[in-house]
Amino acid sequence: MPSTGIVRRTHNWLAGKRHTERLPARVTHAIERQQEASEILVGWVQFGILATFAALYTLAPKTFAEDADFAPVPWALGIYSLFTAVRLVLAHARRIPYWMLFLSVVVDMALLLGLIWSFHLQYEQPASFYLKVPTVLYVFIFIALRALRFEAGFVVLSGLVAATGWLLLVWYATHVDPQNPMITRDYVEYMTSNSVLLGAEFDKVISILMVTAILAVAIARARGLLVRSVIESSAARDLSKFVPLAVAQQIASAEEAVAAGQGETHEATILFIDIEGFTTLSEQLTPEQLIGTLNEYFAVVSAPLQAHGGAINQFQGDAILATFNVPTEHPQHASNAVHAALEIQRELRRHTFGDGMELRARIGINTGTVVGGMVGTPDRLAYTVHGDDVNLAARLETLNKEYGTYILLSASTAALATDLAGEFRELGEVRVRGKRGVTRIYTVALK
């Protein structure tokens, strides 16, 4: 039935489910963690309000007898303190039950309205006296408190409880003494006496409901923004498994759709690394063992690259292409690349793979101008770097075989890695296939 559909949609809107019904579980869990953090904040704000109430009660003059049999305010504050403490402990433990969130709304308003009701006892005045106290403004604080959680339903519940409670207070004030309902139509008399002007009290209720409605709409819209933000941040984290994190963040926040050909020219240090004797290794292992060994090797090698600010652009079989200074800038990119290469070699000497297998890797490093950007088709893109200097890094990796080395770097990298200048050993000049002129090359040894 149409009415059933409207009720269901309204319920989903109030509960914040309209935006999350079909979200992936990881996104839903991220939103839930945000809500849990909000409940911790709500708990501490409640403690602040409680402390304020306690201070005001302590400092306010009291006209009732000090030896009275029952003083409602201390009891109400004490019970509320216990409830708030339990709620805060559960919130920090991420174990606060959903029903307790609703109960908390009711308890908050019951405490406030109960304190307001007690004012005519505290000051020995007619019941209508409490309708004029400015403490009613705290109602709006309690309603706004529920806006810290991104569910409009709690704001609506808080407003409805407040409006209903205030109507009950008005009813009590006008019916507690049937002989004198204290109702007036004179605004001046209302302002200068304990008389009740029903229109003024209804104005308060209307204000409560209007503020509630505005906040509920704002929270519903904010919920949509929260969901979108979580989806985008989750997408950026997922994309960072396929492209460098900086590129993933650019894609997630791009104002226009990402397309092939978008890129930038930048100075960068390129590091190319390959496993020594990989062909022989692949013949000795089953496909499953080979994949497992490669994944383990990639994990060992990737850690130093990322620790030194490198961005892994490609996994090509057993090879890795990494760049420093693109897409994330770092002034010491050449030194970072060399330090990463040295740390990789140290890690490989300490580490064994599979059933005690040792792996060695050859590394070529070059610094120059590259173009980093998206390549591919309109439907399938990949981020990579291009340029003659990228090719030179790959050639240097291969030249390690001829020189019996494991790290070779170009003169441009050696010139920029000034903190390692004393560590480099020049090997001479070579003619690299596909490149005009000669290239001066260096190596660096582990200590």
Protein Blocks (a to p, Z undefined) as FASTA:
>chain_A
ZZlmmmmmmmmmmnopmmmmmgcfklmmmmmmmmmmmmmmmmmmmmmmmmmmmmmmmmpc
cfbdfkbfbdfklmmmmmmmmmmmmmmmmmmnopacfklmmmmmmmmmmmmmmmmmmmmm
mnopafklmmmpcklmmmmmmmmmmmmpccfklmmmmmmmmmmmmmmmmmmmmmmpmmln
opafbfklmmmmcbdcfklmmmmmmmmmmmmmmmmmmmmmmmmmmmmmmmmmmmmmmmmm
mmcfklmmmmmmpmbdcdehiacdddddddddddehklmmmmmpcfklmmmmmmmmmmmm
mmmmmmnopacfbdghjaccddehiabdcfklmmmmmmmmmmmmmmmmmpcehjhpacdd
dddddddddddddeddfkbccdddedjklmmmmmmmmmmmmnopabdcdfklmmmmmmlm
mmpccebjcddehiacjddddddddZZ
